Amino acid sequence: MNRYSAVVAILLAVVLGLSVPANAAQWSPEPGTSVRNDFGPKVGNRANQCRGACGAGCPDSCTKSVSYECAGPARLQRVVTYECGTHNGCRVHDQCLDNCLLDGARGGDCQAQCDADIIDQFGLDAGSWLVGKGPYDGYITYEYTRDDAGAQEPAFRCPDGASRQCGGDSVCVAANGGSVEPVFDSYPGVTVDAMRISEFRAGPLCGESVCEQSADIRVGGQDVCGGNRCTRFGMEFDYRNADPSKPLECSVSTSGGEEDFIGSLLKLGADAHQTRTQEESKPAGQEDGMAQLLGMFSKVIASADSPEDLQISMAPLDENGKPIESQRVGSAAASADPPIPRSVDLPSASGHLFVPMYQVADQSVSGDGKERLVRCTHNGAPVLETTFRLRAY
């Protein structure tokens, strides 16, 4: 038995049904086709993307690429492309969920029904599809310019000093002739009275400012964060139209990294469990103790933005009902600010804001590294997003 088997067995019934669309078109893309902005509604805390692909959402087994298209006189549009393996069983499963929900059934009932149907029809191959693996009968290409059907579409621009090229391999060319990556500009569809930013920069830090605009962060452990070796990076920008009584709220999603498989699977399961719990909750006092414990555990996992942000520990109690700290096991208590701040206070309605971040130099950034996508909102409206590619050196 490989190291994933136990987790897959436990979470099969929970996670296999994560592609749970409601009010979606009753179709799935066929092998060899390419679709753009194909969504089902949110499942748990996630938008339902890559419908018909094997695996939850757009799994890591998909080949992901990012490109930019010219849009208007100065802006660029980002296109995130996934080429994913598919199989008739994966498409039948997603179609079953579509039809079940469109018939008015509850999400939990639909998940149980379609999970059972797919295992009955296709056997234990369903366990392989759970983690995005084969067998496949072809591939589907999914393109996304936004992250949900109703989401605002971000616009990008070439960095200062770079020129825009609407053809060829690079859309932004620096003064030295080399290609440079576009940077976030705005959400054009957001209302004019919402918080707006300008002069956005993100990258490695030099003191209390961004040294240079760069999505690539070399994690060498040259700094110290909460007693751990780390590397600091962050973002800064000018802003206006803010309500200083409300903070800038940020979330992060992580892909890649050696430790992401189990953590991501647990978090997907927790997100799905949260949805089922809300739909199928029993009257107070009727839950058994194990159900309550699992519910509390899933809430802790679901509350984190990504697996590495989880901190879970347990300790036995003494005769007075107090935890015995010397026997505590699990994650160490937080000794520093979170790597990506969830909430940032705004000192005034307009001004300049610097947001520091960090990455601990550990195994999670070894090998091919990992990518952290940061999105921030204010008063419920999207404000900015940026990506950091973290790699050890």
C-alpha positions in Angstrom: 0.0 0.0 0.0 1.5 3.4 -0.9 1.6 6.4 1.4 -1.6 7.9 -0.1 -3.8 4.9 0.2 -5.2 5.4 3.7 -6.0 9.1 3.0 -7.6 8.2 -0.3 -9.7 5.5 1.2 -10.9 7.8 4.1 -11.7 10.8 1.9 -13.0 9.0 -1.2 -16.7 9.5 -0.5 -16.1 13.1 0.6 -13.8 14.4 -2.1 -14.8 12.5 -5.2 -17.9 14.6 -5.4 -16.2 18.0 -5.3 -17.3 18.9 -8.8 -20.8 19.7 -7.7 -22.3 22.3 -10.0 -25.7 23.8 -9.6 -27.6 25.8 -12.2 -24.9 24.8 -14.7 -25.2 23.8 -18.3 -26.0 20.1 -18.7 -22.9 19.1 -20.6 -19.3 18.3 -20.2 -16.5 19.1 -22.7 -15.4 16.1 -24.8 -11.8 14.9 -25.3 -9.9 17.0 -27.7 -11.9 20.2 -27.2 -10.9 23.5 -25.7 -13.3 25.6 -23.6 -13.0 29.1 -22.0 -14.4 30.1 -18.6 -16.4 26.9 -18.1 -17.7 27.0 -14.5 -20.1 25.2 -12.2 -21.0 27.0 -9.0 -18.9 27.0 -5.9 -18.3 23.7 -4.0 -17.5 24.4 -0.4 -15.0 27.3 -0.6 -13.9 26.7 -4.2 -15.2 27.5 -7.6 -15.9 24.5 -9.7 -13.5 24.5 -12.6 -12.3 21.9 -15.2 -15.6 20.1 -15.3 -15.1 16.6 -16.8 -11.4 16.4 -15.9 -10.3 13.5 -13.7 -9.7 14.9 -10.2 -11.2 17.6 -8.0 -11.2 21.0 -9.7 -8.2 21.5 -11.9 -5.8 18.9 -10.2 -2.0 19.1 -10.1 -1.9 16.4 -12.8 -3.1 19.0 -15.3 -0.4 20.9 -17.3 -0.8 24.5 -16.3 0.4 27.5 -18.3 -0.2 31.3 -18.1 -0.3 33.7 -21.0 -1.5 37.2 -21.7 -3.5 38.8 -24.5 -3.7 42.4 -25.4 -7.0 44.0 -24.3 -7.6 47.6 -25.1 -5.0 50.3 -25.7 -2.8 49.6 -22.6 -4.2 46.7 -20.6 -3.5 42.9 -20.8 -5.8 40.0 -20.1 -4.4 36.9 -18.3 -5.3 33.5 -19.6 -4.7 30.5 -17.3 -4.7 27.3 -19.3 -5.0 23.7 -18.0 -4.6 20.6 -20.2 -6.2 17.9 -18.2 -6.7 14.1 -18.5 -10.3 13.0 -18.8 -12.2 9.8 -19.0 -15.8 8.9 -19.7 -16.2 8.0 -16.0 -15.1 11.4 -14.9 -17.5 13.1 -17.3 -20.3 10.8 -16.4 -19.7 11.6 -12.7 -19.8 15.4 -13.3 -22.9 15.0 -15.5 -24.6 13.0 -12.8 -24.1 15.8 -10.3 -25.3 18.4 -12.8 -28.5 16.6 -13.5 -29.1 15.6 -9.9 -28.9 19.2 -8.7 -30.8 20.6 -11.6 -33.6 18.3 -10.6 -33.7 20.0 -7.2 -32.0 17.4 -5.0 -29.7 18.5 -2.1 -25.9 18.6 -2.7 -25.2 15.9 -0.1 -27.7 13.5 -1.6 -26.4 14.1 -5.1 -22.8 13.5 -4.0 -23.7 10.2 -2.3 -25.7 9.0 -5.3 -23.2 9.9 -8.0 -20.2 8.6 -6.0 -22.0 5.3 -5.6 -23.0 5.2 -9.3 -19.5 5.9 -10.6 -17.9 3.2 -8.3 -20.6 0.7 -9.4 -20.0 1.4 -13.1 -16.2 1.8 -13.2 -14.9 0.1 -10.1 -11.8 1.1 -8.2 -10.5 3.3 -11.1 -12.6 5.9 -9.3 -10.0 6.1 -6.6 -7.3 7.0 -9.1 -9.5 9.7 -10.6 -9.9 11.2 -7.2 -6.3 12.4 -7.3 -6.4 13.4 -10.9 -4.7 10.3 -12.3 -5.7 7.9 -15.1 -6.7 5.9 -16.9 -7.6 8.6 -19.4 -9.4 8.4 -22.8 -8.1 11.9 -23.9 -7.4 15.4 -22.8 -9.4 18.6 -22.5 -8.0 22.2 -22.6 -9.6 24.6 -20.1 -8.9 28.4 -20.4 -9.8 30.8 -17.6 -9.6 34.6 -17.6 -11.3 34.8 -14.2 -11.9 32.4 -11.3 -15.6 32.2 -11.1 -18.6 32.9 -13.3 -19.5 36.1 -11.4 -15.9 37.2 -10.6 -14.4 40.4 -11.7 -11.8 39.9 -14.4 -8.4 41.4 -13.5 -6.4 43.6 -15.9 -2.7 43.6 -16.1 -0.1 46.0 -17.6 3.6 46.0 -18.6 6.0 47.2 -15.9 7.3 50.7 -16.0 10.0 51.0 -18.7 8.7 48.0 -20.7 6.9 48.2 -24.0 3.8 46.1 -25.0 4.0 43.6 -27.8 0.8 42.0 -29.0 2.4 39.3 -30.9 5.3 36.8 -30.5 6.4 35.0 -27.4 6.4 37.9 -25.0 3.8 40.6 -24.4 6.2 42.9 -22.4 9.7 43.7 -23.5 12.1 45.6 -21.2 14.5 48.3 -22.4 17.3 45.7 -22.6 15.3 43.6 -25.0 14.5 40.9 -22.5 11.0 39.7 -21.7 9.4 40.8 -18.4 6.2 39.6 -16.7 3.1 41.8 -16.7 1.9 43.2 -13.3 -1.6 43.6 -11.8 -3.3 46.8 -12.9 -7.0 46.9 -11.7 -10.4 45.3 -11.8 -12.1 47.4 -14.5 -15.5 46.1 -13.6 -15.5 47.3 -10.0 -17.6 50.3 -9.2 -15.9 53.7 -9.2 -16.5 54.3 -5.5 -14.7 51.1 -4.5 -11.1 51.1 -3.2 -8.7 51.6 -6.1 -4.9 51.1 -6.2 -2.1 52.3 -8.5 1.7 52.0 -8.8 1.5 48.4 -7.7 4.8 46.6 -7.1 5.4 43.1 -5.7 8.7 41.2 -5.1 11.6 40.7 -2.8 12.1 43.3 0.0 14.8 45.8 0.7 13.9 47.0 4.2 10.5 48.6 4.2 9.9 48.6 0.4 9.9 46.3 -2.6 13.4 46.0 -4.2 12.2 45.2 -7.6 9.1 44.0 -9.4 9.4 40.3 -9.6 7.1 37.3 -9.2 10.1 35.0 -8.6 11.2 34.8 -5.0 14.5 32.9 -4.1 14.0 31.4 -0.7 17.5 31.2 0.9 16.6 31.7 4.6 18.6 34.9 4.9 16.1 36.4 7.3 14.6 35.2 10.6 10.8 35.0 11.2 9.5 33.8 14.5 12.7 31.9 15.2 12.8 30.2 11.8 15.0 30.9 8.8 12.9 32.6 6.2 13.0 35.0 3.2 10.9 38.2 3.1 8.9 39.5 0.2 5.8 41.6 -0.2 3.9 44.3 -2.1 3.3 48.0 -2.0 0.9 50.4 -3.8 -0.9 53.7 -3.6 -4.6 53.6 -2.9 -7.7 55.8 -2.7 -11.4 55.6 -1.9 -10.9 53.3 1.1 -12.9 53.1 4.2 -10.3 53.2 7.0 -12.7 51.6 9.5 -12.5 48.4 7.5 -9.3 46.4 6.8 -7.9 45.1 3.6 -8.7 41.4 3.7 -6.4 38.9 1.9 -6.5 35.2 1.1 -4.0 32.9 -0.5 -4.1 29.7 -2.5 -1.1 27.5 -3.0 0.0 25.1 -5.7 3.1 22.9 -6.0 5.5 22.0 -3.3 6.4 18.6 -1.9 4.0 18.7 1.0 0.8 19.8 -0.8 -0.8 16.5 -1.8 -2.0 15.4 1.6 -2.7 18.8 2.9 -4.7 19.8 -0.3 -6.7 16.6 -0.1 -7.6 17.2 3.5 -8.6 20.7 2.8 -10.7 19.7 -0.2 -12.4 17.2 2.0 -12.9 19.8 4.7 -14.4 22.3 2.3 -16.9 19.6 1.0 -17.7 18.5 4.6 -18.5 22.1 5.5 -21.0 22.3 2.7 -22.6 19.0 3.6 -22.7 19.9 7.3 -24.5 23.2 6.5 -27.0 21.4 4.3 -27.7 18.4 6.5 -27.2 19.7 10.0 -29.2 18.0 12.7 -31.1 19.7 15.5 -29.0 20.8 18.4 -28.2 17.9 20.8 -28.7 15.1 18.2 -25.1 14.9 17.0 -22.9 12.2 18.4 -19.5 12.9 19.9 -17.5 11.7 17.0 -19.5 13.7 14.5 -19.0 16.8 16.6 -15.2 16.2 16.8 -15.0 15.7 13.0 -17.1 18.8 12.5 -14.7 20.8 14.6 -11.7 19.4 12.8 -13.1 20.2 9.4 -13.8 23.8 10.5 -10.2 24.2 11.5 -8.9 22.9 8.2 -11.5 24.8 6.2 -10.6 28.1 8.0 -7.1 28.0 6.5 -6.4 29.5 3.1 -3.9 26.8 2.2 -2.7 23.5 3.8 0.6 25.0 5.1 -1.3 27.7 7.1 -2.9 25.0 9.3 -1.8 24.7 12.9 -3.4 21.8 14.8 -2.1 20.4 18.1 -3.5 18.2 20.8 -2.6 17.6 24.5 -4.0 15.3 27.2 -5.8 16.9 30.1 -4.8 16.7 33.8 -7.1 15.9 36.7 -8.2 19.6 36.7 -9.1 19.5 33.0 -6.2 21.6 31.9 -3.9 20.6 29.0 -0.5 19.1 29.8 1.7 21.2 27.7 4.7 19.0 28.0 2.8 16.2 26.3 1.4 18.3 23.5 1.8 17.0 19.9 1.2 18.5 16.5 2.0 21.9 15.1 3.9 24.3 17.3 2.0 27.3 18.5 2.3 30.4 16.3 5.3 32.4 17.2 5.2 35.0 14.4 2.7 36.8 12.2 1.2 34.6 9.5 3.3 34.4 6.3 0.6 36.1 4.3 -1.5 38.5 6.4 -5.2 37.9 6.3 -6.1 41.4 7.5 -4.3 44.7 6.9 -5.4 47.9 8.6 -5.8 51.0 6.5 -4.5 54.1 8.2 -6.5 56.5 6.0 -8.9 56.8 3.1 -6.0 57.2 0.7 -2.2 56.9 0.9 0.6 54.4 0.4 0.5 50.9 1.8 3.4 48.4 2.3 2.4 44.8 3.0 5.4 42.5 4.1 5.2 38.7 3.8 7.6 35.8 4.3 8.3 32.2 3.5 10.0 29.8 5.9 13.0 28.1 4.3 11.7 24.5 4.5 11.0 21.4 2.3 7.8 23.0 0.9 9.9 25.1 -1.5 12.4 22.5 -2.5 12.5 21.0 -6.0 10.2 22.8 -8.4 9.1 25.2 -5.6 5.5 26.4 -5.2 3.2 29.2 -6.2 1.2 31.4 -3.9 -1.6 33.5 -5.4 -2.7 36.3 -3.1 -6.0 38.1 -3.5 -7.2 41.0 -1.4 -10.6 42.6 -1.0 -12.0 45.7 0.8 -15.5 46.1 2.0 -16.5 43.0 -0.1 -15.0 44.3 -3.4 -11.9 42.9 -5.1 -8.9 45.2 -4.9 -5.8 43.4 -6.1 -4.1 40.0 -6.8 -0.6 38.9 -7.4 1.4 35.7 -7.7 4.7 34.8 -6.0 6.7 31.8 -7.3 8.8 30.5 -4.4 11.8 28.3 -4.9 14.7 27.3 -2.6 18.3 28.0 -3.6 
